[in-house]
Amino acid sequence: MKARRPGARTAPCWVLGAYLAIGLAATSARAKETFSIDYVVTISAATPHIAEVRWELAGIEEVARLKLTFPADRYSTFAGSGTLQPLPDGMLWEPGGPYAHLTYQVEINHARGKQQRYDSYAGNGWIVTRARDLFPRIGITYHTGTTASPKSRARLIFRLPRGWRSAAPFASAGPATYPLSQPGNTLDRPRGWFVLGRFDLDRQEIDQVMVEIARLPGTTFSPRNLFDFLDRTLPTLKKLLVATPAHILVVSAPDPMWHGGISGENSFFMHTGRPLRTPDKTSPYLHELFHVLQPYRPGPDADWIEEGLAEFYSLELQRRAGLIDAPAYGRALGYFERYGLWNVDFTQQHDNAATNNSAPLVMYAIDQRIQRATAGKKRLDDAVSELAREGGEVSTARFLRAVNQASGKDFAKFFDRHVSHGIPPDIGSAR
Ligand SMILES: [Zn+2]
């Protein structure tokens, strides 16, 4: 891309007019691309656990400096145009311009938890990792006097050993090249899970979503079963969360990867040992997919909402799809009740038994009571869709307001009793 004259920063009126003419808000004038970034990730066959990352920027007169935040033990060997100044938690980069570049190395392997299982790993001929493991967090400062909102045109490019390929949760434009676009973001950056190397990749379009399943060597998981399962559940989940993702990447890998699921942007990882449905009939896959598609984030008192909704719907969506019958559904509710942590304040709880057993049972009870209050016209879905439409941070108070709105009733007493005091809700003969 040609560097722009400094005078070209201000969006001319006709650009604004043109955007308004096609029905976009005036703020969409920012969609004018004023600079470009290529993020190039190079892996060598000799040292696959070290990624060499290079950023190539053009047309960045507006950018004064970038603050890069990263863990010191995994990032090293920074070099670039302009000046680099080490900080306690990262690096301050004044790139100069209008053309600039930055290079650094990242250690791919990252273990977590008591068992030291990996959530980023270079195996024998493959790599499973996330954007957050390869790229620092970025804070960007513009020169004063920049009147237009700058907007980047960005690409993620992998340079890989011979015979390797890549999967990422975006459409590719050529081999291992992915245009990045996040409307509303100044600086488009890579997000979500990546798979590199030798692996199986299956894809199927489900309800206008390109679902890709990457299976690493040693994975026993059947993509057919997951496609069939999602065929019956994904459309309802999309509607519930008012989500229209173009792509979803599911990554299935064996040991020594993390023994569970981890959601990311338009993608999630699941250890190959996890079944599509656990014996209690909830689904770890639907649970993670709920997190992937939820367009809100939990506030400090809302872990119980975040996990309670994902776990409740991992059961409920299967019931609606005819994948589980009433007795199995009732037994699952019974497990929530039996293994829940009760008589504690859920808004202050991060304990798994409270957030993933008690909270989904409370969600079930709320769903039942909304239906009863509205003669079946409304249900928990209406409250959840409202939160999804609004986005942002969800707190217990905001969730209560959404439930009140859906039901036309005041649930404050119910929340006080069954959320703040954690008293098990009466679910009658359902279990
Ligand atoms: Zn969860």
Residues whose N, C-alpha, C, O or C-beta is under 5 A from the ligand:
A	BS01	ZN	E307 A310
